[in-house]
């Protein structure tokens, strides 16, 4: 049951990591904006930059918003977030878009997903370790129970009043 999410997560992570070898096409930043990421009374709100870009894949014009496959969320105060967008993705900028050849609607500006693969591998190692420990404990308990049953049967056979 614990392995089910991993069997979905690891292949997706590896697929995203292979995005470095996906086909590329030119794209254009069509719009940018900010999305509220965190707000709490007494603390300045933080915003995540949002980039909308258009690109053509397989002869069809498409729209994308994914910058990268990282788990980390970029979040800044409003003025820094606007500055980051202006520095990295100004509207009208031509950029390279990597798209999945089997699903061209999945596109990214910064390919690769090393952190996702790293997380998936560590989760795999930890789950494998937990399964191994559980198996060892089960086998030890079973062996102990077998010895108790064997001793009980031999005690029963040596006492005539306990035998059937």
C-alpha positions as CSV (number, residue, x, y, z in Angstrom):
1,X,0.0,0.0,0.0
2,X,2.9,2.4,0.8
3,X,4.5,1.4,-2.5
4,X,1.6,2.5,-4.7
5,X,2.2,6.2,-4.6
6,X,5.9,5.6,-5.2
7,X,5.2,3.5,-8.3
8,X,3.4,6.6,-9.7
9,X,5.8,9.2,-8.4
10,X,9.2,7.6,-9.4
11,X,8.3,7.1,-13.1
12,X,6.9,10.7,-13.4
13,X,10.1,12.0,-11.7
14,X,12.3,10.1,-14.1
15,X,10.2,11.3,-17.1
16,X,10.6,14.9,-16.0
17,X,14.3,14.4,-15.4
18,X,14.6,13.3,-19.0
19,X,13.1,16.6,-20.2
20,X,16.7,17.7,-20.8
21,X,16.5,15.5,-24.0
22,X,13.0,16.6,-25.1
23,X,12.6,18.4,-28.4
24,X,12.8,22.2,-28.2
25,X,11.0,25.0,-29.9
26,X,11.0,28.7,-29.7
27,X,8.4,30.3,-27.5
28,X,7.5,33.9,-26.5
29,X,6.5,35.2,-23.1
30,X,2.9,36.4,-23.6
31,X,2.0,37.5,-20.0
32,X,3.4,37.5,-16.5
33,X,1.9,38.2,-13.2
34,X,2.0,37.4,-9.5
35,X,0.0,34.9,-7.5
36,X,-0.4,35.3,-3.7
37,X,1.7,32.6,-2.0
38,X,1.5,33.5,1.7
39,X,-0.4,36.1,3.7
40,X,-0.6,36.5,7.4
41,X,-1.6,39.5,9.5
42,X,1.5,41.5,10.6
43,X,3.7,39.8,8.0
44,X,4.3,41.2,4.5
45,X,2.7,38.9,1.9
46,X,4.8,36.9,-0.5
47,X,4.0,36.2,-4.1
48,X,5.0,33.6,-6.7
49,X,5.8,34.7,-10.2
50,X,3.6,33.3,-13.0
51,X,4.9,33.2,-16.6
52,X,2.6,32.4,-19.5
53,X,4.3,31.6,-22.8
54,X,3.2,30.4,-26.2
55,X,5.0,27.9,-28.4
56,X,4.3,25.7,-31.4
57,X,4.7,21.9,-31.2
58,X,3.6,19.5,-34.0
59,X,2.2,22.5,-35.9
60,X,-0.2,23.5,-33.1
61,X,0.2,26.7,-31.1
62,X,0.1,25.9,-27.4
63,X,0.3,27.7,-24.1
64,X,2.4,26.8,-21.1
65,X,3.0,28.2,-17.6
66,X,5.5,25.7,-16.1
67,X,8.9,27.2,-15.5
68,X,10.5,24.1,-14.0
69,X,9.8,20.7,-12.4
70,X,11.2,21.7,-9.0
71,X,9.3,21.2,-5.8
72,X,10.7,24.5,-4.5
73,X,8.2,27.4,-4.9
74,X,9.7,30.8,-5.8
75,X,8.1,33.4,-3.4
76,X,9.2,37.0,-2.9
77,X,7.8,40.2,-1.6
78,X,5.8,42.0,-4.3
79,X,8.5,44.4,-5.5
80,X,11.1,41.7,-5.7
81,X,8.8,39.3,-7.5
82,X,8.0,41.9,-10.1
83,X,11.7,42.6,-10.4
84,X,12.5,38.9,-10.8
85,X,9.9,38.6,-13.6
86,X,11.3,41.7,-15.4
87,X,14.8,40.3,-15.2
88,X,14.1,36.7,-16.2
89,X,10.9,36.7,-18.2
90,X,9.9,40.0,-19.6
91,X,6.8,40.0,-21.8
92,X,7.8,39.5,-25.5
93,X,11.0,37.7,-24.6
94,X,11.9,34.8,-27.0
95,X,12.9,31.7,-25.1
96,X,13.6,28.0,-25.6
97,X,10.7,25.7,-24.6
98,X,11.2,21.9,-24.0
99,X,8.1,19.8,-24.6
100,X,7.2,16.2,-24.1
101,X,7.1,14.5,-27.5
102,X,4.4,12.1,-26.3
103,X,2.3,14.9,-24.9
104,X,3.3,18.3,-26.4
105,X,1.0,20.1,-24.0
106,X,3.5,19.3,-21.2
107,X,6.3,21.9,-21.6
108,X,8.9,23.5,-19.4
109,X,11.4,26.3,-19.7
110,X,14.1,24.9,-17.3
111,X,14.4,21.1,-18.0
112,X,15.4,18.4,-15.5
113,X,14.0,17.3,-12.2
114,X,17.0,16.2,-10.1
115,X,15.3,17.1,-6.8
116,X,12.2,15.0,-7.6
117,X,14.4,12.0,-8.5
118,X,16.4,12.5,-5.4
119,X,13.3,12.5,-3.2
120,X,11.8,9.5,-5.0
121,X,15.0,7.5,-4.6
122,X,15.3,8.3,-0.9
123,X,11.7,7.4,-0.3
124,X,12.3,4.1,-2.1
125,X,15.4,3.4,0.0
126,X,13.5,4.2,3.3
127,X,10.5,2.1,2.3
128,X,12.8,-0.8,1.3
129,X,14.6,-0.5,4.6
130,X,11.3,-0.5,6.5
131,X,10.1,-3.6,4.6
132,X,13.4,-5.4,5.3
133,X,13.1,-4.6,9.1
134,X,9.5,-5.7,9.1
135,X,10.4,-9.0,7.4
136,X,13.3,-9.7,9.8
137,X,11.1,-9.0,12.8
138,X,8.3,-11.2,11.4
139,X,10.7,-14.1,10.7
140,X,12.2,-13.8,14.2
141,X,8.8,-13.9,15.8
142,X,7.7,-16.8,13.6
143,X,10.9,-18.7,14.5
144,X,10.3,-18.1,18.2
145,X,6.7,-19.3,17.9
146,X,7.8,-22.4,16.1
147,X,10.3,-23.2,19.0
148,X,7.6,-22.7,21.6
149,X,5.2,-24.9,19.6
150,X,7.9,-27.6,19.2
151,X,8.7,-27.5,22.9
152,X,5.0,-27.7,23.9
153,X,4.5,-30.7,21.6
154,X,7.5,-32.5,23.0
155,X,6.4,-31.8,26.6
156,X,3.0,-33.1,25.7
157,X,4.4,-36.3,24.3
158,X,6.5,-36.9,27.4
159,X,3.6,-36.7,29.8
160,X,1.1,-39.6,29.4
161,X,-1.7,-37.7,31.1
162,X,-1.5,-34.9,28.4
163,X,-1.5,-37.2,25.3
164,X,-4.7,-38.0,23.6
